[in-house]
Amino acid sequence: MGHGAMVPTKGENHHVAPAVHQARAQLAETCIKEAKEKTASSTQNTPLSLPPGAMSHGNASQSASAAPGGASSSSIAGGLSSGLAARRKQHGLSVAINKPTMDKGEKVEASDGKNRITLTDSFAKHYTLGKEVMPSTNAGMDVLFAKRISDGADVVIKTRAKAESFVSKSEEQEWRRSTEMLLNLPASENIARVYEVLEDDRMYYIVMEKVDGMDLFEVLHSEGRLPLLQAKAIIRQLLQAVNDLHSRGCIHKDLKLENVMVDTSPKSPKSPSSPGSKPKPRRGTSTSQASIPEEPASPTVKLIDFDTVELFSPKDRAKSVVGTDQYIAQEAYAGHYSPASDIFSCGVIAYRLISGKFPFKNAMFDDKPGENWVGSPKMKTIQDRLKHFTVDFSIAPWPAEPHARDLVRWMLDNNEKSRPTAKQCLEHGFFDFTGQTPALPQGPWGSRVSLKKS
């Protein structure tokens, strides 16, 4: 079972009682008065221009409209938010205040220049939710197609019910920190964009890029095992996405087939060659070299789903095992998540793409709901099974593909310190289209990697 799909304990549902409506109105009036007094010294938020296709919400005329007393709506909102923040604890109120609305292609920043989760009084003013993208096995979560009302742009929105999708307030706060970190990551060609995150009293709304194509699970279900050149192109771009995350200090923790989107359309200039098409020899090659096929155009590959993404710290230890069976590295069952555990997950994906099978026996993962806490007897049992399991590289096509076999074996090494980095994977001879395999690079801890023969 997927540990990310565990049903969490239902948390408290915080609502504003009818008795505090009057107090809320008085509080808002007081804060507006104070905000007006501070308007002269306050500064407006500076919008961040997003690249073409970036999505936000709002209306330019609303953003520029004047508030009572001549103060701009942005300054009033800023003063009002700060006033409320200081009084929420005192009055015990949960008050949603509208922040400045946004022009097309712009995103409101905080005073420190960073994008934040944004409060909204009416999500329906900005987006129209559509049909379900896929069923969610997580409590309180849905993934839906949607349109932005201001310009009809297509997006995907994940909704999270605050009272149902978090086990505790501390888990929710950690999720908020990780989400705001994602909102401020530089753009990557192989990572789906998170455009903005809105919240109201009950829900979070994560607004994401709508990625064309199918996820890898669907691709394999419809096409079976992929030709090696197509699998190689997909694995390369997946590793590029992981390298981008790792280079920014982040780890994913739940890499799997379902979280990798691939545009396999034959009409796309970036799609893999159509099945059955004959590869052409490289231009300028001699007759003896003509047997080396031309590398197909790369498909469009993007990593999605970032609920488990977090900043990596070697000192951090997880309290619960998250992820999905088959893809979880042995050390993660003891709470040790790292870039190396992401590489292990990539190795599982690569093994499945190239061989058509998963590397481990399903019977190894026999835990039940509630047993995924770090240190539990069942997590220790599964960890021990993985440590002593030998992945089979004798089945087709591994004997005939030594470069692929060597790389995937390296990625699946039981010892996390012996696994390569994403950058080292990309430098491996498997991705050298000439077929020439250079000497393997040193491991990330300086030790030369030794690969046993099948």
C-alpha positions as CSV (number, residue, x, y, z in Angstrom):
1,M,0.0,0.0,0.0
2,G,1.1,3.6,-0.5
3,H,2.1,5.2,2.7
4,G,1.3,8.6,1.3
5,A,-2.3,7.3,1.0
6,M,-2.7,6.6,4.7
7,V,-5.9,8.1,6.1
8,P,-4.9,10.6,8.8
9,T,-6.6,11.1,12.1
10,K,-9.3,13.7,11.8
11,G,-8.2,17.0,13.2
12,E,-10.1,19.8,14.8
13,N,-12.3,21.9,12.6
14,H,-11.9,25.6,13.5
15,H,-14.8,27.9,12.6
16,V,-15.8,31.4,13.8
17,A,-18.8,31.1,16.1
18,P,-21.8,33.4,15.4
19,A,-21.2,35.2,18.7
20,V,-18.0,36.7,17.5
21,H,-19.4,38.4,14.4
22,Q,-19.8,41.7,16.2
23,A,-16.3,41.4,17.7
24,R,-14.9,40.7,14.2
25,A,-16.6,43.8,12.8
26,Q,-15.2,46.0,15.6
27,L,-11.8,44.5,15.2
28,A,-11.8,45.1,11.4
29,E,-12.9,48.8,12.0
30,T,-10.1,49.3,14.5
31,C,-7.5,47.8,12.2
32,I,-8.6,49.9,9.2
33,K,-8.3,53.0,11.2
34,E,-4.7,52.1,12.3
35,A,-3.9,51.1,8.7
36,K,-4.9,54.5,7.4
37,E,-2.6,56.2,9.9
38,K,0.3,54.0,8.7
39,T,-0.4,54.5,5.0
40,A,2.1,57.3,4.5
41,S,5.0,55.1,5.7
42,S,3.9,51.8,4.2
43,T,5.0,50.5,0.8
44,Q,2.9,48.6,-1.7
45,N,3.7,45.0,-2.6
46,T,5.8,44.7,-5.8
47,P,4.4,42.2,-8.3
48,L,6.6,39.5,-9.7
49,S,6.4,39.0,-13.5
50,L,6.0,35.4,-14.4
51,P,7.0,33.7,-17.6
52,P,4.4,33.2,-20.4
53,G,1.7,30.8,-19.3
54,A,2.1,31.6,-15.6
55,M,-1.2,31.9,-13.8
56,S,-2.5,34.0,-11.0
57,H,-5.9,35.5,-10.1
58,G,-7.6,38.8,-9.6
59,N,-8.5,42.1,-11.4
60,A,-6.2,45.0,-12.1
61,S,-8.9,47.6,-11.6
62,Q,-9.6,46.2,-8.1
63,S,-5.9,46.2,-7.3
64,A,-5.7,49.9,-8.2
65,S,-8.9,51.1,-6.7
66,A,-8.7,53.6,-3.8
67,A,-9.7,52.7,-0.3
68,P,-11.7,55.0,2.0
69,G,-9.7,58.1,3.0
70,G,-7.4,58.0,-0.1
71,A,-5.4,54.9,1.0
72,S,-4.8,52.3,-1.7
73,S,-6.4,48.9,-1.2
74,S,-3.0,47.2,-1.1
75,S,-1.8,49.4,1.8
76,I,-5.0,49.0,3.7
77,A,-4.9,45.2,3.2
78,G,-1.3,45.1,4.4
79,G,-2.0,47.2,7.4
80,L,-5.2,45.3,8.2
81,S,-3.4,41.9,7.9
82,S,-0.6,43.0,10.3
83,G,-3.2,44.4,12.7
84,L,-5.1,41.2,12.7
85,A,-2.0,39.1,13.1
86,A,-1.3,40.9,16.3
87,R,-4.8,40.5,17.7
88,R,-5.8,37.0,16.5
89,K,-4.3,35.4,19.6
90,Q,-5.8,37.9,21.9
91,H,-9.4,37.7,20.5
92,G,-9.3,34.1,19.2
93,L,-10.7,35.1,15.8
94,S,-10.0,33.6,12.4
95,V,-10.6,36.5,10.0
96,A,-10.0,36.2,6.3
97,I,-8.8,39.5,4.8
98,N,-8.5,40.1,1.0
99,K,-5.0,40.8,-0.1
100,P,-4.4,42.9,-3.3
101,T,-5.8,41.3,-6.4
102,M,-3.4,40.3,-9.2
103,D,-3.1,41.2,-12.8
104,K,-2.7,38.5,-15.5
105,G,0.8,37.0,-15.3
106,E,1.5,38.6,-11.9
107,K,1.8,37.3,-8.4
108,V,1.6,39.3,-5.2
109,E,4.7,39.2,-3.1
110,A,5.2,39.7,0.6
111,S,7.3,42.6,1.8
112,D,10.4,40.4,1.8
113,G,9.9,39.7,-1.9
114,K,8.7,36.1,-1.5
115,N,5.5,34.5,-2.6
116,R,3.1,33.4,0.1
117,I,-0.1,31.4,0.6
118,T,-2.8,34.0,0.0
119,L,-6.0,34.4,1.9
120,T,-9.3,34.7,-0.1
121,D,-12.8,35.4,0.9
122,S,-14.2,33.7,-2.2
123,F,-12.3,31.2,-4.2
124,A,-15.2,30.9,-6.7
125,K,-14.6,34.5,-7.8
126,H,-11.2,33.5,-9.3
127,Y,-11.5,29.8,-10.4
128,T,-14.2,27.5,-11.7
129,L,-13.6,23.9,-10.7
130,G,-14.3,21.1,-13.2
131,K,-14.2,17.4,-13.2
132,E,-11.9,15.2,-11.2
133,V,-8.4,14.6,-12.7
134,M,-8.1,11.3,-10.8
135,P,-9.6,9.8,-7.6
136,S,-7.6,10.7,-4.5
137,T,-6.9,8.1,-1.9
138,N,-6.0,10.8,0.7
139,A,-8.5,12.0,3.1
140,G,-9.7,15.5,2.5
141,M,-8.0,15.9,-0.8
142,D,-9.2,16.2,-4.4
143,V,-7.4,16.9,-7.7
144,L,-9.6,18.8,-10.2
145,F,-9.4,20.5,-13.5
146,A,-10.2,24.2,-13.3
147,K,-10.4,27.4,-15.3
148,R,-9.2,30.8,-14.2
149,I,-12.2,33.2,-14.5
150,S,-10.2,36.2,-15.6
151,D,-8.9,34.7,-18.8
152,G,-10.2,31.2,-19.1
153,A,-6.7,29.6,-18.6
154,D,-6.7,25.9,-17.9
155,V,-5.1,24.8,-14.6
156,V,-5.2,21.8,-12.2
157,I,-6.1,22.5,-8.6
158,K,-5.6,20.3,-5.6
159,T,-7.9,21.0,-2.7
160,R,-7.0,20.1,0.9
161,A,-9.6,20.3,3.6
162,K,-7.9,21.7,6.7
163,A,-9.9,19.6,9.1
164,E,-9.3,16.3,7.3
165,S,-6.0,16.2,5.4
166,F,-3.6,16.9,8.3
167,V,-2.9,14.7,11.3
168,S,-1.9,17.6,13.5
169,K,-1.4,21.4,13.5
170,S,2.4,20.9,13.4
171,E,2.0,18.8,10.3
172,E,-0.1,21.5,8.7
173,Q,2.5,24.2,9.6
174,E,5.3,22.0,8.1
175,W,3.2,21.6,4.9
176,R,2.8,25.4,4.8
177,R,6.5,26.0,5.0
178,S,7.3,23.5,2.3
179,T,4.6,24.8,0.1
180,E,5.8,28.4,0.3
181,M,9.3,27.2,-0.4
182,L,7.9,25.6,-3.6
183,L,6.2,28.9,-4.6
184,N,9.6,30.5,-4.6
185,L,11.7,27.9,-6.5
186,P,13.1,29.0,-9.9
187,A,11.3,27.6,-12.9
188,S,12.4,24.2,-14.2
189,E,11.6,22.7,-17.6
190,N,10.9,19.3,-16.0
191,I,8.9,20.3,-12.9
192,A,5.3,21.3,-13.1
193,R,4.8,24.9,-11.9
194,V,2.9,25.7,-8.7
195,Y,1.4,29.1,-9.7
196,E,-0.2,30.1,-6.4
197,V,-1.8,28.7,-3.2
198,L,-5.0,30.2,-1.9
199,E,-6.8,29.5,1.4
200,D,-10.0,30.3,3.1
201,D,-11.4,29.2,6.5
202,R,-11.9,25.6,5.4
203,M,-9.6,24.8,2.5
204,Y,-6.3,25.2,0.7
205,Y,-6.3,25.5,-3.1
206,I,-3.0,24.6,-4.8
207,V,-3.1,26.0,-8.3
208,M,-0.8,24.1,-10.6
209,E,0.2,23.9,-14.3
210,K,-1.9,21.7,-16.4
211,V,0.5,19.3,-18.0
212,D,-0.4,17.5,-21.3
213,G,0.0,13.8,-21.8
214,M,-0.4,10.9,-19.4
215,D,1.4,9.8,-16.3
216,L,4.0,7.0,-16.6
217,F,1.6,4.4,-15.0
218,E,-1.0,5.2,-17.7
219,V,1.7,5.1,-20.5
220,L,2.9,1.7,-19.5
221,H,-0.7,0.4,-19.0
222,S,-1.6,1.5,-22.6
223,E,1.7,0.7,-24.4
224,G,3.4,-2.0,-22.3
225,R,7.1,-1.9,-22.0
226,L,8.7,1.0,-23.9
227,P,11.5,0.8,-26.4
228,L,14.9,1.4,-24.7
229,L,15.5,4.7,-26.5
230,Q,12.2,6.1,-25.3
231,A,12.7,4.8,-21.8
232,K,16.2,6.4,-21.8
233,A,14.8,9.8,-22.9
234,I,12.2,9.7,-20.1
235,I,14.7,8.6,-17.4
236,R,17.1,11.3,-18.4
237,Q,14.4,14.1,-18.0
238,L,13.2,12.6,-14.8
239,L,16.8,12.8,-13.4
240,Q,17.1,16.3,-14.7
241,A,13.9,17.2,-12.7
242,V,15.3,15.5,-9.6
243,N,18.7,17.2,-10.1
244,D,16.9,20.6,-10.2
245,L,15.1,19.8,-6.9
246,H,18.2,18.5,-5.2
247,S,20.4,21.5,-6.4
248,R,17.9,23.8,-4.6
249,G,18.1,21.8,-1.3
250,C,14.8,19.9,-1.7
251,I,13.9,16.2,-1.7
252,H,10.7,14.8,-3.1
253,K,10.1,11.6,-1.0
254,D,7.4,10.1,-3.2
255,L,8.8,9.6,-6.7
256,K,6.7,7.0,-8.6
257,L,5.3,6.3,-12.0
258,E,2.1,8.2,-11.2
259,N,4.0,11.4,-10.4
260,V,5.8,11.6,-13.7
261,M,3.9,13.1,-16.6
262,V,4.9,12.3,-20.2
263,D,3.6,13.8,-23.4
264,T,3.8,10.9,-25.8
265,S,1.8,12.5,-28.6
266,P,3.2,11.4,-32.0
267,K,2.4,14.9,-33.4
268,S,4.5,16.6,-30.8
269,P,8.0,17.6,-32.0
270,K,9.2,16.6,-28.5
271,S,7.5,13.2,-28.5
272,P,9.2,9.8,-28.8
273,S,9.3,8.2,-32.3
274,S,6.2,6.4,-33.3
275,P,6.2,2.7,-32.5
276,G,7.5,0.7,-35.3
277,S,9.3,3.5,-37.0
278,K,12.8,2.7,-38.3
279,P,15.6,4.9,-36.9
280,K,17.7,6.8,-39.3
281,P,21.5,6.8,-39.3
282,R,23.3,9.9,-38.0
283,R,24.2,12.4,-40.7
284,G,27.8,12.4,-41.7
285,T,28.4,8.9,-40.4
286,S,30.3,6.3,-42.4
287,T,28.7,3.1,-43.6
288,S,30.2,1.2,-40.6
289,Q,28.6,3.6,-38.2
290,A,25.2,3.6,-39.9
291,S,24.0,0.9,-37.5
292,I,24.0,3.4,-34.7
293,P,20.4,4.7,-34.6
294,E,19.6,8.4,-34.4
295,E,18.4,9.4,-30.9
296,P,14.6,10.2,-31.0
297,A,13.4,13.6,-30.0
298,S,12.9,13.7,-26.3
299,P,9.3,13.5,-24.9
300,T,8.1,16.2,-22.7
301,V,8.5,14.9,-19.1
302,K,7.4,16.8,-16.0
303,L,7.5,15.9,-12.3
304,I,4.2,16.6,-10.5
305,D,2.7,16.3,-7.0
306,F,4.7,18.0,-4.3
307,D,2.8,17.3,-1.1
308,T,5.8,15.4,0.3
309,V,8.6,17.8,-0.9
310,E,10.7,19.3,1.9
311,L,14.0,21.0,2.5
312,F,16.7,18.4,3.2
313,S,18.7,18.5,6.4
314,P,21.0,15.5,7.3
315,K,20.0,15.9,10.9
316,D,16.2,15.6,10.3
317,R,14.6,12.2,10.9
318,A,11.0,11.5,9.8
319,K,8.5,10.2,12.3
320,S,6.4,8.4,9.7
321,V,7.3,6.5,6.6
322,V,5.7,8.2,3.6
323,G,5.9,7.2,0.0
324,T,4.7,4.2,-2.0
325,D,5.6,0.5,-1.8
326,Q,8.4,-0.6,-4.1
327,Y,9.8,2.9,-4.4
328,I,10.8,3.5,-0.7
329,A,14.5,3.1,0.0
330,Q,15.4,0.8,2.9
331,E,16.9,3.6,5.0
332,A,13.6,5.6,4.7
333,Y,11.9,2.9,6.7
334,A,14.0,4.1,9.6
335,G,13.1,7.8,8.9
336,H,16.3,8.6,6.9
337,Y,15.1,10.5,3.8
338,S,17.7,12.1,1.6
339,P,18.6,12.9,-2.0
340,A,19.9,9.3,-2.1
341,S,16.4,7.9,-1.3
342,D,15.0,9.9,-4.2
343,I,17.7,8.3,-6.4
344,F,16.6,4.9,-5.2
345,S,13.0,5.7,-6.3
346,C,14.3,6.8,-9.7
347,G,16.1,3.4,-9.9
348,V,12.8,1.6,-9.3
349,I,11.1,3.7,-12.1
350,A,14.0,3.0,-14.5
351,Y,13.9,-0.8,-13.7
352,R,10.2,-0.9,-14.4
353,L,10.5,1.1,-17.6
354,I,13.3,-1.0,-19.0
355,S,12.3,-4.5,-17.9
356,G,8.5,-4.1,-17.6
357,K,8.6,-5.4,-14.0
358,F,9.1,-4.0,-10.5
359,P,12.4,-5.0,-8.8
360,F,10.9,-6.3,-5.5
361,K,8.3,-8.9,-4.6
362,N,4.9,-7.4,-3.6
363,A,4.6,-9.8,-0.7
364,M,7.5,-8.0,1.0
365,F,5.2,-5.0,1.7
366,D,2.6,-6.5,4.1
367,D,2.2,-3.6,6.5
368,K,-1.3,-2.5,7.6
369,P,-2.8,1.0,8.2
370,G,-1.3,2.5,11.3
371,E,2.0,0.6,11.2
372,N,3.9,3.1,9.2
373,W,5.5,4.9,12.2
374,V,9.3,4.9,12.3
375,G,10.5,2.3,14.7
376,S,7.5,0.0,14.5
377,P,8.2,-3.7,14.3
378,K,6.7,-3.9,10.8
379,M,8.8,-1.0,9.4
380,K,11.9,-2.7,10.7
381,T,10.9,-6.0,9.2
382,I,10.4,-4.5,5.7
383,Q,13.6,-2.6,6.0
384,D,15.5,-5.8,6.8
385,R,13.8,-7.6,3.8
386,L,15.0,-4.9,1.5
387,K,18.6,-4.9,2.9
388,H,18.9,-8.6,2.1
389,F,17.0,-8.8,-1.2
390,T,18.9,-9.3,-4.4
391,V,17.4,-7.6,-7.4
392,D,17.3,-9.8,-10.5
393,F,19.3,-8.5,-13.4
394,S,19.4,-11.8,-15.2
395,I,16.0,-11.4,-16.9
396,A,15.6,-9.7,-20.3
397,P,16.7,-7.2,-21.4
398,W,19.4,-6.6,-18.7
399,P,22.0,-9.1,-20.1
400,A,21.9,-7.4,-23.5
401,E,22.0,-3.9,-22.0
402,P,25.0,-3.7,-19.7
403,H,25.0,0.2,-19.6
404,A,21.4,0.3,-18.5
405,R,22.0,-2.6,-16.0
406,D,25.0,-0.9,-14.5
407,L,23.3,2.4,-13.9
408,V,20.1,1.0,-12.5
409,R,22.0,-1.4,-10.2
410,W,24.0,1.6,-8.9
411,M,20.9,3.6,-8.2
412,L,19.3,0.6,-6.3
413,D,22.4,0.0,-4.1
414,N,21.3,-1.0,-0.6
415,N,23.9,1.4,0.9
416,E,22.7,4.9,0.4
417,K,26.2,6.3,0.6
418,S,27.1,4.2,-2.5
419,R,24.4,5.5,-4.7
420,P,25.1,8.2,-7.3
421,T,23.8,11.8,-7.3
422,A,21.4,12.8,-10.0
423,K,24.2,14.7,-11.7
424,Q,26.4,11.5,-11.7
425,C,23.5,9.5,-13.1
426,L,23.2,12.0,-16.0
427,E,26.9,11.6,-16.7
428,H,26.7,7.8,-16.9
429,G,27.6,6.0,-20.1
430,F,23.9,4.8,-20.4
431,F,23.1,8.3,-21.6
432,D,26.0,8.5,-24.0
433,F,24.3,7.9,-27.3
434,T,27.4,6.6,-29.0
435,G,27.3,3.6,-26.8
436,Q,30.8,4.2,-25.4
437,T,30.8,3.8,-21.6
438,P,33.5,6.0,-19.9
439,A,35.0,5.0,-16.6
440,L,32.3,5.3,-13.9
441,P,32.6,8.6,-11.9
442,Q,33.4,8.5,-8.2
443,G,30.6,8.1,-5.7
444,P,29.3,11.2,-3.9
445,W,31.5,10.4,-0.9
446,G,34.7,9.9,-2.9
447,S,34.7,6.1,-3.1
448,R,34.9,4.4,-6.5
449,V,31.7,2.5,-7.2
450,S,32.1,-1.2,-7.9
451,L,29.5,-3.0,-9.9
452,K,29.1,-6.7,-9.5
453,K,28.6,-8.8,-12.7
454,S,25.2,-10.5,-13.2
